[in-house]
Amino acid sequence: LLHVGRWHGDDPDAGDALVARWTMHTHFSTGISDQSLENAIDALRANGYSGCYSVEIATTRYSEPAIVIAKLRDADERRR
């Protein structure tokens, strides 16, 4: 499981890239930055990830996960 961006330190994106090759499932939280989302997708694709992207819902505001889903869809379409 790669819970994108949940690393401590100065560069959480580096942690995502480090484990991308072993990832079999992902979680993107609603608070993820656009750049971290893009970096995570690039790292996953570079390491052959072909699984699903999941959005963690830790809010009662259901518009927030919808925004992350839209960002994931847009990022995926740009890479086709």
PyMOL Python script that loads the backbone (N, CA, C, O; Angstrom):
from pymol import cmd

cmd.read_pdbstr("""\
ATOM      1  N   LEU A   1       0.852  -1.178   0.000  1.00  0.00           N
ATOM      2  CA  LEU A   1       0.000   0.000   0.000  1.00  0.00           C
ATOM      3  C   LEU A   1       0.893   1.236   0.000  1.00  0.00           C
ATOM      4  O   LEU A   1       1.762   1.384   0.860  1.00  0.00           O
ATOM      5  N   LEU A   2       0.678   2.097  -0.946  1.00  0.00           N
ATOM      6  CA  LEU A   2       1.346   3.401  -0.949  1.00  0.00           C
ATOM      7  C   LEU A   2       0.303   4.447  -0.596  1.00  0.00           C
ATOM      8  O   LEU A   2      -0.603   4.734  -1.378  1.00  0.00           O
ATOM      9  N   HIS A   3       0.446   5.007   0.588  1.00  0.00           N
ATOM     10  CA  HIS A   3      -0.421   6.103   1.005  1.00  0.00           C
ATOM     11  C   HIS A   3       0.324   7.376   0.620  1.00  0.00           C
ATOM     12  O   HIS A   3       1.139   7.891   1.386  1.00  0.00           O
ATOM     13  N   VAL A   4       0.038   7.864  -0.553  1.00  0.00           N
ATOM     14  CA  VAL A   4       0.812   8.924  -1.200  1.00  0.00           C
ATOM     15  C   VAL A   4       0.979  10.142  -0.294  1.00  0.00           C
ATOM     16  O   VAL A   4       0.010  10.668   0.253  1.00  0.00           O
ATOM     17  N   GLY A   5       2.233  10.576  -0.149  1.00  0.00           N
ATOM     18  CA  GLY A   5       2.543  11.792   0.588  1.00  0.00           C
ATOM     19  C   GLY A   5       2.583  11.655   2.090  1.00  0.00           C
ATOM     20  O   GLY A   5       2.678  12.668   2.784  1.00  0.00           O
ATOM     21  N   ARG A   6       2.515  10.460   2.621  1.00  0.00           N
ATOM     22  CA  ARG A   6       2.467  10.274   4.072  1.00  0.00           C
ATOM     23  C   ARG A   6       3.826   9.959   4.674  1.00  0.00           C
ATOM     24  O   ARG A   6       3.936   9.123   5.571  1.00  0.00           O
ATOM     25  N   TRP A   7       4.847  10.619   4.188  1.00  0.00           N
ATOM     26  CA  TRP A   7       6.195  10.420   4.692  1.00  0.00           C
ATOM     27  C   TRP A   7       6.589  11.622   5.528  1.00  0.00           C
ATOM     28  O   TRP A   7       6.144  12.739   5.265  1.00  0.00           O
ATOM     29  N   HIS A   8       7.419  11.402   6.531  1.00  0.00           N
ATOM     30  CA  HIS A   8       7.947  12.494   7.349  1.00  0.00           C
ATOM     31  C   HIS A   8       9.265  12.963   6.739  1.00  0.00           C
ATOM     32  O   HIS A   8       9.991  12.183   6.122  1.00  0.00           O
ATOM     33  N   GLY A   9       9.554  14.213   6.916  1.00  0.00           N
ATOM     34  CA  GLY A   9      10.809  14.758   6.402  1.00  0.00           C
ATOM     35  C   GLY A   9      10.561  15.856   5.391  1.00  0.00           C
ATOM     36  O   GLY A   9       9.432  16.305   5.194  1.00  0.00           O
ATOM     37  N   ASP A  10      11.627  16.272   4.763  1.00  0.00           N
ATOM     38  CA  ASP A  10      11.571  17.413   3.853  1.00  0.00           C
ATOM     39  C   ASP A  10      10.993  17.092   2.485  1.00  0.00           C
ATOM     40  O   ASP A  10      10.505  17.991   1.799  1.00  0.00           O
ATOM     41  N   ASP A  11      11.037  15.816   2.069  1.00  0.00           N
ATOM     42  CA  ASP A  11      10.638  15.475   0.706  1.00  0.00           C
ATOM     43  C   ASP A  11       9.789  14.205   0.667  1.00  0.00           C
ATOM     44  O   ASP A  11      10.299  13.132   0.345  1.00  0.00           O
ATOM     45  N   PRO A  12       8.488  14.316   0.992  1.00  0.00           N
ATOM     46  CA  PRO A  12       7.635  13.130   0.976  1.00  0.00           C
ATOM     47  C   PRO A  12       7.522  12.497  -0.407  1.00  0.00           C
ATOM     48  O   PRO A  12       7.294  11.292  -0.513  1.00  0.00           O
ATOM     49  N   ASP A  13       7.677  13.284  -1.462  1.00  0.00           N
ATOM     50  CA  ASP A  13       7.614  12.723  -2.819  1.00  0.00           C
ATOM     51  C   ASP A  13       8.738  11.711  -3.052  1.00  0.00           C
ATOM     52  O   ASP A  13       8.561  10.741  -3.788  1.00  0.00           O
ATOM     53  N   ALA A  14       9.890  11.941  -2.424  1.00  0.00           N
ATOM     54  CA  ALA A  14      11.010  11.005  -2.561  1.00  0.00           C
ATOM     55  C   ALA A  14      10.663   9.661  -1.932  1.00  0.00           C
ATOM     56  O   ALA A  14      11.053   8.615  -2.452  1.00  0.00           O
ATOM     57  N   GLY A  15       9.939   9.678  -0.827  1.00  0.00           N
ATOM     58  CA  GLY A  15       9.493   8.432  -0.201  1.00  0.00           C
ATOM     59  C   GLY A  15       8.548   7.663  -1.103  1.00  0.00           C
ATOM     60  O   GLY A  15       8.647   6.441  -1.221  1.00  0.00           O
ATOM     61  N   ASP A  16       7.629   8.382  -1.744  1.00  0.00           N
ATOM     62  CA  ASP A  16       6.705   7.741  -2.684  1.00  0.00           C
ATOM     63  C   ASP A  16       7.473   7.070  -3.816  1.00  0.00           C
ATOM     64  O   ASP A  16       7.190   5.928  -4.178  1.00  0.00           O
ATOM     65  N   ALA A  17       8.440   7.782  -4.369  1.00  0.00           N
ATOM     66  CA  ALA A  17       9.225   7.250  -5.485  1.00  0.00           C
ATOM     67  C   ALA A  17      10.054   6.042  -5.053  1.00  0.00           C
ATOM     68  O   ALA A  17      10.256   5.109  -5.830  1.00  0.00           O
ATOM     69  N   LEU A  18      10.529   6.064  -3.815  1.00  0.00           N
ATOM     70  CA  LEU A  18      11.360   4.985  -3.303  1.00  0.00           C
ATOM     71  C   LEU A  18      10.618   3.646  -3.268  1.00  0.00           C
ATOM     72  O   LEU A  18      11.206   2.608  -3.572  1.00  0.00           O
ATOM     73  N   VAL A  19       9.347   3.659  -2.904  1.00  0.00           N
ATOM     74  CA  VAL A  19       8.590   2.401  -2.766  1.00  0.00           C
ATOM     75  C   VAL A  19       7.671   2.114  -3.950  1.00  0.00           C
ATOM     76  O   VAL A  19       6.950   1.117  -3.942  1.00  0.00           O
ATOM     77  N   ALA A  20       7.688   2.959  -4.951  1.00  0.00           N
ATOM     78  CA  ALA A  20       6.760   2.809  -6.083  1.00  0.00           C
ATOM     79  C   ALA A  20       6.872   1.448  -6.758  1.00  0.00           C
ATOM     80  O   ALA A  20       5.866   0.901  -7.209  1.00  0.00           O
ATOM     81  N   ARG A  21       8.070   0.897  -6.835  1.00  0.00           N
ATOM     82  CA  ARG A  21       8.246  -0.381  -7.542  1.00  0.00           C
ATOM     83  C   ARG A  21       7.555  -1.547  -6.842  1.00  0.00           C
ATOM     84  O   ARG A  21       7.271  -2.562  -7.479  1.00  0.00           O
ATOM     85  N   TRP A  22       7.282  -1.422  -5.546  1.00  0.00           N
ATOM     86  CA  TRP A  22       6.629  -2.501  -4.802  1.00  0.00           C
ATOM     87  C   TRP A  22       5.148  -2.237  -4.555  1.00  0.00           C
ATOM     88  O   TRP A  22       4.482  -3.036  -3.896  1.00  0.00           O
ATOM     89  N   THR A  23       4.636  -1.156  -5.061  1.00  0.00           N
ATOM     90  CA  THR A  23       3.261  -0.752  -4.779  1.00  0.00           C
ATOM     91  C   THR A  23       2.253  -1.634  -5.509  1.00  0.00           C
ATOM     92  O   THR A  23       2.379  -1.891  -6.707  1.00  0.00           O
ATOM     93  N   MET A  24       1.246  -2.092  -4.755  1.00  0.00           N
ATOM     94  CA  MET A  24       0.162  -2.871  -5.343  1.00  0.00           C
ATOM     95  C   MET A  24      -1.191  -2.198  -5.141  1.00  0.00           C
ATOM     96  O   MET A  24      -2.195  -2.635  -5.703  1.00  0.00           O
ATOM     97  N   HIS A  25      -1.217  -1.133  -4.340  1.00  0.00           N
ATOM     98  CA  HIS A  25      -2.452  -0.398  -4.081  1.00  0.00           C
ATOM     99  C   HIS A  25      -2.067   1.008  -3.645  1.00  0.00           C
ATOM    100  O   HIS A  25      -1.047   1.196  -2.982  1.00  0.00           O
ATOM    101  N   THR A  26      -2.869   1.987  -4.011  1.00  0.00           N
ATOM    102  CA  THR A  26      -2.575   3.375  -3.646  1.00  0.00           C
ATOM    103  C   THR A  26      -3.748   4.029  -2.928  1.00  0.00           C
ATOM    104  O   THR A  26      -4.903   3.649  -3.116  1.00  0.00           O
ATOM    105  N   HIS A  27      -3.430   5.005  -2.116  1.00  0.00           N
ATOM    106  CA  HIS A  27      -4.416   5.898  -1.501  1.00  0.00           C
ATOM    107  C   HIS A  27      -3.954   7.323  -1.753  1.00  0.00           C
ATOM    108  O   HIS A  27      -2.808   7.665  -1.465  1.00  0.00           O
ATOM    109  N   PHE A  28      -4.820   8.138  -2.279  1.00  0.00           N
ATOM    110  CA  PHE A  28      -4.564   9.574  -2.396  1.00  0.00           C
ATOM    111  C   PHE A  28      -5.532  10.267  -1.447  1.00  0.00           C
ATOM    112  O   PHE A  28      -6.736  10.016  -1.503  1.00  0.00           O
ATOM    113  N   SER A  29      -5.026  11.133  -0.579  1.00  0.00           N
ATOM    114  CA  SER A  29      -5.903  11.843   0.349  1.00  0.00           C
ATOM    115  C   SER A  29      -6.373  13.148  -0.279  1.00  0.00           C
ATOM    116  O   SER A  29      -5.798  13.629  -1.255  1.00  0.00           O
ATOM    117  N   THR A  30      -7.417  13.702   0.293  1.00  0.00           N
ATOM    118  CA  THR A  30      -8.007  14.915  -0.272  1.00  0.00           C
ATOM    119  C   THR A  30      -7.094  16.125  -0.134  1.00  0.00           C
ATOM    120  O   THR A  30      -7.274  17.107  -0.853  1.00  0.00           O
ATOM    121  N   GLY A  31      -6.126  16.081   0.763  1.00  0.00           N
ATOM    122  CA  GLY A  31      -5.245  17.226   0.971  1.00  0.00           C
ATOM    123  C   GLY A  31      -3.988  17.226   0.121  1.00  0.00           C
ATOM    124  O   GLY A  31      -3.121  18.078   0.311  1.00  0.00           O
ATOM    125  N   ILE A  32      -3.867  16.294  -0.810  1.00  0.00           N
ATOM    126  CA  ILE A  32      -2.641  16.189  -1.607  1.00  0.00           C
ATOM    127  C   ILE A  32      -2.499  17.385  -2.551  1.00  0.00           C
ATOM    128  O   ILE A  32      -3.475  17.851  -3.139  1.00  0.00           O
ATOM    129  N   SER A  33      -1.272  17.864  -2.681  1.00  0.00           N
ATOM    130  CA  SER A  33      -1.028  18.981  -3.602  1.00  0.00           C
ATOM    131  C   SER A  33      -1.020  18.470  -5.039  1.00  0.00           C
ATOM    132  O   SER A  33      -0.788  17.287  -5.287  1.00  0.00           O
ATOM    133  N   ASP A  34      -1.272  19.362  -5.965  1.00  0.00           N
ATOM    134  CA  ASP A  34      -1.252  18.983  -7.383  1.00  0.00           C
ATOM    135  C   ASP A  34       0.111  18.424  -7.784  1.00  0.00           C
ATOM    136  O   ASP A  34       0.188  17.439  -8.517  1.00  0.00           O
ATOM    137  N   GLN A  35       1.177  19.045  -7.309  1.00  0.00           N
ATOM    138  CA  GLN A  35       2.525  18.603  -7.676  1.00  0.00           C
ATOM    139  C   GLN A  35       2.831  17.222  -7.111  1.00  0.00           C
ATOM    140  O   GLN A  35       3.414  16.389  -7.805  1.00  0.00           O
ATOM    141  N   SER A  36       2.448  16.967  -5.864  1.00  0.00           N
ATOM    142  CA  SER A  36       2.683  15.648  -5.274  1.00  0.00           C
ATOM    143  C   SER A  36       1.884  14.570  -5.990  1.00  0.00           C
ATOM    144  O   SER A  36       2.371  13.456  -6.179  1.00  0.00           O
ATOM    145  N   LEU A  37       0.670  14.895  -6.384  1.00  0.00           N
ATOM    146  CA  LEU A  37      -0.146  13.949  -7.148  1.00  0.00           C
ATOM    147  C   LEU A  37       0.541  13.612  -8.469  1.00  0.00           C
ATOM    148  O   LEU A  37       0.651  12.440  -8.830  1.00  0.00           O
ATOM    149  N   GLU A  38       0.998  14.620  -9.183  1.00  0.00           N
ATOM    150  CA  GLU A  38       1.683  14.412 -10.460  1.00  0.00           C
ATOM    151  C   GLU A  38       2.964  13.596 -10.269  1.00  0.00           C
ATOM    152  O   GLU A  38       3.237  12.675 -11.039  1.00  0.00           O
ATOM    153  N   ASN A  39       3.749  13.938  -9.240  1.00  0.00           N
ATOM    154  CA  ASN A  39       4.998  13.222  -8.980  1.00  0.00           C
ATOM    155  C   ASN A  39       4.741  11.755  -8.653  1.00  0.00           C
ATOM    156  O   ASN A  39       5.467  10.874  -9.115  1.00  0.00           O
ATOM    157  N   ALA A  40       3.708  11.496  -7.858  1.00  0.00           N
ATOM    158  CA  ALA A  40       3.388  10.116  -7.486  1.00  0.00           C
ATOM    159  C   ALA A  40       2.972   9.305  -8.704  1.00  0.00           C
ATOM    160  O   ALA A  40       3.418   8.170  -8.872  1.00  0.00           O
ATOM    161  N   ILE A  41       2.135   9.867  -9.546  1.00  0.00           N
ATOM    162  CA  ILE A  41       1.700   9.154 -10.750  1.00  0.00           C
ATOM    163  C   ILE A  41       2.893   8.869 -11.659  1.00  0.00           C
ATOM    164  O   ILE A  41       3.010   7.774 -12.208  1.00  0.00           O
ATOM    165  N   ASP A  42       3.774   9.848 -11.818  1.00  0.00           N
ATOM    166  CA  ASP A  42       4.970   9.635 -12.648  1.00  0.00           C
ATOM    167  C   ASP A  42       5.839   8.513 -12.083  1.00  0.00           C
ATOM    168  O   ASP A  42       6.311   7.658 -12.832  1.00  0.00           O
ATOM    169  N   ALA A  43       6.053   8.512 -10.757  1.00  0.00           N
ATOM    170  CA  ALA A  43       6.882   7.475 -10.130  1.00  0.00           C
ATOM    171  C   ALA A  43       6.238   6.101 -10.273  1.00  0.00           C
ATOM    172  O   ALA A  43       6.920   5.115 -10.552  1.00  0.00           O
ATOM    173  N   LEU A  44       4.930   6.041 -10.083  1.00  0.00           N
ATOM    174  CA  LEU A  44       4.228   4.763 -10.210  1.00  0.00           C
ATOM    175  C   LEU A  44       4.315   4.232 -11.634  1.00  0.00           C
ATOM    176  O   LEU A  44       4.627   3.060 -11.847  1.00  0.00           O
ATOM    177  N   ARG A  45       4.043   5.080 -12.593  1.00  0.00           N
ATOM    178  CA  ARG A  45       4.103   4.653 -14.004  1.00  0.00           C
ATOM    179  C   ARG A  45       5.511   4.240 -14.406  1.00  0.00           C
ATOM    180  O   ARG A  45       5.686   3.258 -15.128  1.00  0.00           O
ATOM    181  N   ALA A  46       6.509   4.974 -13.950  1.00  0.00           N
ATOM    182  CA  ALA A  46       7.898   4.650 -14.289  1.00  0.00           C
ATOM    183  C   ALA A  46       8.308   3.282 -13.748  1.00  0.00           C
ATOM    184  O   ALA A  46       9.235   2.653 -14.258  1.00  0.00           O
ATOM    185  N   ASN A  47       7.604   2.833 -12.711  1.00  0.00           N
ATOM    186  CA  ASN A  47       7.908   1.541 -12.105  1.00  0.00           C
ATOM    187  C   ASN A  47       6.909   0.457 -12.485  1.00  0.00           C
ATOM    188  O   ASN A  47       6.865  -0.601 -11.858  1.00  0.00           O
ATOM    189  N   GLY A  48       6.105   0.723 -13.516  1.00  0.00           N
ATOM    190  CA  GLY A  48       5.219  -0.299 -14.056  1.00  0.00           C
ATOM    191  C   GLY A  48       3.902  -0.498 -13.338  1.00  0.00           C
ATOM    192  O   GLY A  48       3.226  -1.501 -13.565  1.00  0.00           O
ATOM    193  N   TYR A  49       3.517   0.440 -12.469  1.00  0.00           N
ATOM    194  CA  TYR A  49       2.243   0.287 -11.764  1.00  0.00           C
ATOM    195  C   TYR A  49       1.089   0.377 -12.746  1.00  0.00           C
ATOM    196  O   TYR A  49       1.015   1.311 -13.545  1.00  0.00           O
ATOM    197  N   SER A  50       0.191  -0.594 -12.686  1.00  0.00           N
ATOM    198  CA  SER A  50      -0.975  -0.584 -13.575  1.00  0.00           C
ATOM    199  C   SER A  50      -2.260  -0.807 -12.793  1.00  0.00           C
ATOM    200  O   SER A  50      -3.290  -1.163 -13.368  1.00  0.00           O
ATOM    201  N   GLY A  51      -2.199  -0.599 -11.492  1.00  0.00           N
ATOM    202  CA  GLY A  51      -3.369  -0.802 -10.648  1.00  0.00           C
ATOM    203  C   GLY A  51      -4.269   0.415 -10.592  1.00  0.00           C
ATOM    204  O   GLY A  51      -4.132   1.360 -11.368  1.00  0.00           O
ATOM    205  N   CYS A  52      -5.175   0.360  -9.668  1.00  0.00           N
ATOM    206  CA  CYS A  52      -6.154   1.435  -9.483  1.00  0.00           C
ATOM    207  C   CYS A  52      -5.598   2.509  -8.555  1.00  0.00           C
ATOM    208  O   CYS A  52      -4.693   2.264  -7.757  1.00  0.00           O
ATOM    209  N   TYR A  53      -6.157   3.687  -8.681  1.00  0.00           N
ATOM    210  CA  TYR A  53      -5.876   4.770  -7.754  1.00  0.00           C
ATOM    211  C   TYR A  53      -7.092   4.909  -6.849  1.00  0.00           C
ATOM    212  O   TYR A  53      -8.217   5.026  -7.332  1.00  0.00           O
ATOM    213  N   SER A  54      -6.869   4.897  -5.529  1.00  0.00           N
ATOM    214  CA  SER A  54      -7.958   5.033  -4.571  1.00  0.00           C
ATOM    215  C   SER A  54      -7.885   6.399  -3.911  1.00  0.00           C
ATOM    216  O   SER A  54      -6.807   6.974  -3.760  1.00  0.00           O
ATOM    217  N   VAL A  55      -9.039   6.905  -3.524  1.00  0.00           N
ATOM    218  CA  VAL A  55      -9.102   8.176  -2.813  1.00  0.00           C
ATOM    219  C   VAL A  55      -9.612   7.905  -1.411  1.00  0.00           C
ATOM    220  O   VAL A  55     -10.680   7.322  -1.226  1.00  0.00           O
ATOM    221  N   GLU A  56      -8.840   8.333  -0.429  1.00  0.00           N
ATOM    222  CA  GLU A  56      -9.229   8.149   0.959  1.00  0.00           C
ATOM    223  C   GLU A  56     -10.214   9.247   1.345  1.00  0.00           C
ATOM    224  O   GLU A  56      -9.952  10.433   1.146  1.00  0.00           O
ATOM    225  N   ILE A  57     -11.328   8.842   1.887  1.00  0.00           N
ATOM    226  CA  ILE A  57     -12.341   9.807   2.305  1.00  0.00           C
ATOM    227  C   ILE A  57     -12.255   9.961   3.817  1.00  0.00           C
ATOM    228  O   ILE A  57     -12.703   9.092   4.565  1.00  0.00           O
ATOM    229  N   ALA A  58     -11.683  11.058   4.255  1.00  0.00           N
ATOM    230  CA  ALA A  58     -11.547  11.350   5.678  1.00  0.00           C
ATOM    231  C   ALA A  58     -12.278  12.645   5.996  1.00  0.00           C
ATOM    232  O   ALA A  58     -11.841  13.435   6.833  1.00  0.00           O
ATOM    233  N   THR A  59     -13.385  12.847   5.320  1.00  0.00           N
ATOM    234  CA  THR A  59     -14.157  14.077   5.477  1.00  0.00           C
ATOM    235  C   THR A  59     -15.625  13.778   5.219  1.00  0.00           C
ATOM    236  O   THR A  59     -15.958  12.778   4.582  1.00  0.00           O
ATOM    237  N   THR A  60     -16.486  14.629   5.705  1.00  0.00           N
ATOM    238  CA  THR A  60     -17.911  14.493   5.386  1.00  0.00           C
ATOM    239  C   THR A  60     -18.296  15.391   4.217  1.00  0.00           C
ATOM    240  O   THR A  60     -19.452  15.420   3.795  1.00  0.00           O
ATOM    241  N   ARG A  61     -17.320  16.118   3.704  1.00  0.00           N
ATOM    242  CA  ARG A  61     -17.560  16.976   2.536  1.00  0.00           C
ATOM    243  C   ARG A  61     -17.231  16.160   1.290  1.00  0.00           C
ATOM    244  O   ARG A  61     -16.070  16.073   0.890  1.00  0.00           O
ATOM    245  N   TYR A  62     -18.230  15.576   0.689  1.00  0.00           N
ATOM    246  CA  TYR A  62     -18.014  14.637  -0.406  1.00  0.00           C
ATOM    247  C   TYR A  62     -17.553  15.298  -1.698  1.00  0.00           C
ATOM    248  O   TYR A  62     -17.196  14.604  -2.650  1.00  0.00           O
ATOM    249  N   SER A  63     -17.556  16.610  -1.746  1.00  0.00           N
ATOM    250  CA  SER A  63     -17.002  17.282  -2.920  1.00  0.00           C
ATOM    251  C   SER A  63     -15.475  17.180  -2.940  1.00  0.00           C
ATOM    252  O   SER A  63     -14.872  17.231  -4.011  1.00  0.00           O
ATOM    253  N   GLU A  64     -14.847  17.037  -1.778  1.00  0.00           N
ATOM    254  CA  GLU A  64     -13.385  16.962  -1.722  1.00  0.00           C
ATOM    255  C   GLU A  64     -12.836  15.719  -2.423  1.00  0.00           C
ATOM    256  O   GLU A  64     -11.925  15.856  -3.240  1.00  0.00           O
ATOM    257  N   PRO A  65     -13.342  14.510  -2.147  1.00  0.00           N
ATOM    258  CA  PRO A  65     -12.860  13.342  -2.905  1.00  0.00           C
ATOM    259  C   PRO A  65     -13.152  13.463  -4.399  1.00  0.00           C
ATOM    260  O   PRO A  65     -12.365  12.995  -5.223  1.00  0.00           O
ATOM    261  N   ALA A  66     -14.261  14.078  -4.750  1.00  0.00           N
ATOM    262  CA  ALA A  66     -14.595  14.254  -6.169  1.00  0.00           C
ATOM    263  C   ALA A  66     -13.544  15.110  -6.870  1.00  0.00           C
ATOM    264  O   ALA A  66     -13.233  14.877  -8.038  1.00  0.00           O
ATOM    265  N   ILE A  67     -13.003  16.085  -6.174  1.00  0.00           N
ATOM    266  CA  ILE A  67     -11.956  16.935  -6.749  1.00  0.00           C
ATOM    267  C   ILE A  67     -10.694  16.113  -7.003  1.00  0.00           C
ATOM    268  O   ILE A  67     -10.071  16.240  -8.057  1.00  0.00           O
ATOM    269  N   VAL A  68     -10.315  15.269  -6.036  1.00  0.00           N
ATOM    270  CA  VAL A  68      -9.123  14.430  -6.213  1.00  0.00           C
ATOM    271  C   VAL A  68      -9.336  13.443  -7.358  1.00  0.00           C
ATOM    272  O   VAL A  68      -8.422  13.210  -8.150  1.00  0.00           O
ATOM    273  N   ILE A  69     -10.521  12.867  -7.452  1.00  0.00           N
ATOM    274  CA  ILE A  69     -10.828  11.944  -8.554  1.00  0.00           C
ATOM    275  C   ILE A  69     -10.678  12.660  -9.895  1.00  0.00           C
ATOM    276  O   ILE A  69     -10.110  12.108 -10.837  1.00  0.00           O
ATOM    277  N   ALA A  70     -11.184  13.879  -9.976  1.00  0.00           N
ATOM    278  CA  ALA A  70     -11.062  14.652 -11.222  1.00  0.00           C
ATOM    279  C   ALA A  70      -9.592  14.939 -11.545  1.00  0.00           C
ATOM    280  O   ALA A  70      -9.187  14.853 -12.704  1.00  0.00           O
ATOM    281  N   LYS A  71      -8.798  15.276 -10.535  1.00  0.00           N
ATOM    282  CA  LYS A  71      -7.370  15.532 -10.758  1.00  0.00           C
ATOM    283  C   LYS A  71      -6.656  14.269 -11.240  1.00  0.00           C
ATOM    284  O   LYS A  71      -5.814  14.334 -12.136  1.00  0.00           O
ATOM    285  N   LEU A  72      -6.993  13.121 -10.647  1.00  0.00           N
ATOM    286  CA  LEU A  72      -6.392  11.853 -11.069  1.00  0.00           C
ATOM    287  C   LEU A  72      -6.768  11.525 -12.508  1.00  0.00           C
ATOM    288  O   LEU A  72      -5.928  11.097 -13.299  1.00  0.00           O
ATOM    289  N   ARG A  73      -8.022  11.729 -12.833  1.00  0.00           N
ATOM    290  CA  ARG A  73      -8.483  11.460 -14.202  1.00  0.00           C
ATOM    291  C   ARG A  73      -7.761  12.366 -15.201  1.00  0.00           C
ATOM    292  O   ARG A  73      -7.307  11.906 -16.249  1.00  0.00           O
ATOM    293  N   ASP A  74      -7.657  13.646 -14.873  1.00  0.00           N
ATOM    294  CA  ASP A  74      -6.964  14.587 -15.762  1.00  0.00           C
ATOM    295  C   ASP A  74      -5.493  14.211 -15.931  1.00  0.00           C
ATOM    296  O   ASP A  74      -4.965  14.228 -17.043  1.00  0.00           O
ATOM    297  N   ALA A  75      -4.839  13.872 -14.825  1.00  0.00           N
ATOM    298  CA  ALA A  75      -3.424  13.505 -14.891  1.00  0.00           C
ATOM    299  C   ALA A  75      -3.230  12.252 -15.734  1.00  0.00           C
ATOM    300  O   ALA A  75      -2.273  12.162 -16.503  1.00  0.00           O
ATOM    301  N   ASP A  76      -4.121  11.298 -15.596  1.00  0.00           N
ATOM    302  CA  ASP A  76      -4.032  10.062 -16.374  1.00  0.00           C
ATOM    303  C   ASP A  76      -4.245  10.336 -17.861  1.00  0.00           C
ATOM    304  O   ASP A  76      -3.525   9.798 -18.703  1.00  0.00           O
ATOM    305  N   GLU A  77      -5.219  11.160 -18.179  1.00  0.00           N
ATOM    306  CA  GLU A  77      -5.499  11.472 -19.586  1.00  0.00           C
ATOM    307  C   GLU A  77      -4.335  12.212 -20.244  1.00  0.00           C
ATOM    308  O   GLU A  77      -4.057  11.990 -21.423  1.00  0.00           O
ATOM    309  N   ARG A  78      -3.657  13.080 -19.509  1.00  0.00           N
ATOM    310  CA  ARG A  78      -2.507  13.804 -20.063  1.00  0.00           C
ATOM    311  C   ARG A  78      -1.345  12.874 -20.388  1.00  0.00           C
ATOM    312  O   ARG A  78      -0.499  13.196 -21.222  1.00  0.00           O
ATOM    313  N   ARG A  79      -1.306  11.736 -19.737  1.00  0.00           N
ATOM    314  CA  ARG A  79      -0.200  10.801 -19.939  1.00  0.00           C
ATOM    315  C   ARG A  79      -0.497   9.742 -20.993  1.00  0.00           C
ATOM    316  O   ARG A  79       0.341   8.874 -21.239  1.00  0.00           O
ATOM    317  N   ARG A  80      -1.634   9.790 -21.601  1.00  0.00           N
ATOM    318  CA  ARG A  80      -1.985   8.796 -22.640  1.00  0.00           C
ATOM    319  C   ARG A  80      -1.444   9.199 -23.974  1.00  0.00           C
ATOM    320  O   ARG A  80      -1.640   8.488 -24.960  1.00  0.00           O
TER     321      ARG A  80
END
""", "prot")
cmd.dss("prot")
cmd.show_as("cartoon", "prot")
cmd.util.cbc("prot")
cmd.orient("prot")
